[in-house]
């Protein structure tokens, strides 16, 4: 009964078949071993002389042999059934006890516990696997929550400290309330506002509360409009911003405003990490039943160990540089949430530090009926 092959129902049927087989074999063995002796005693030893006596003794011998075989078969079958039931009950009970203990740990906020494979059939194995997967996700979510709270506190600390210091300086007469002070106060206020808006946006997107208005949209228009919206920022940063979109691309079913936010965040991220004299390209190409929008840069690149984490909230490959650049730390998390809300996917690619980076947004093609509308 070891291993996870087969289901619990099959194991119970196999146990029942085992009990019946043991009962049958026992009855056969008892009948074969005891029956002839009983018939011999009745028909030979007792000295039967007439046919009527032979029939009576044959019937008595048959009843005795059959009753004895049946009684022994039932007794052995009962013992085997009890043993099999005890083994199954202990195995199932141990599996459920482990699952119950792990569930109590999870309900108490301890998500590190896992349930070992029960080896009691496919159903229990799938239940344990689902529970372990749930516990793993809860553990990851708890780690993310703790890191999120720590990062939010860190993000708030700098602008709040700056605002407090300037206000105290003004109050004490140390700082003059002039244009420079107003600029600092306005910049820190804008930073706090941007952080609050970005956190609200990514929370709505990830919780499914975001309202989309998708319609058939030309992907070439999306990248061209994103380029126009960011051209001034690119010029101020000394970065060349261009568009490379294929002709005749199929339309995608997307909310233009939300996709403008996606591409805007990706372009902002590229501009922050591309030094003056660099190049950022917005692209659009056709894929298998999809359209791929891309933002490529010739900036500092992303190390391989950071690529799986770049879409997490507040994750930074270079914390000092990213905070100095003014990013809120949730821009790429917003990108991921919005793209997935469009039934698309987003990925980051880079050959490593100093090799630039490329972000790919894959969106499904609009259905023909929607495209005609």
Secondary structure, DSSP 8 states (H G I E B T S, - for coil): --SS-S-HHHHHHHHHHHHHHHHHHHHHHHHHHHHHHHHHIIIIITT--SHHHHHHHHHHHHHHHHHHHHHHHHHHHHHHHHHHHHHHHHHHHHHHHHHHHHHHHHHTT----------S-HHHHHHHHHHHHHHHHHHHHHHHHHHHHHHHHHHHHHHHHHHHHHHHHHHHTSS--SHHHHHHHHHHHHHHHHHHHHHHHHHHHHHT------EEE-HHHHHHHHHHHHHHHHHHHT-EEEEEE-TT---EEE-HHHHHHHHHHHHHHHHHTS-TT-EEEEEEEE-SSEEEEEEEE-SS---HHHHTTTTSTT--SSHHHHHHTT--S-HHHHHHHHHHHTT-EEEEE-SSTTS-EEEEEEEEB--HHHHH-
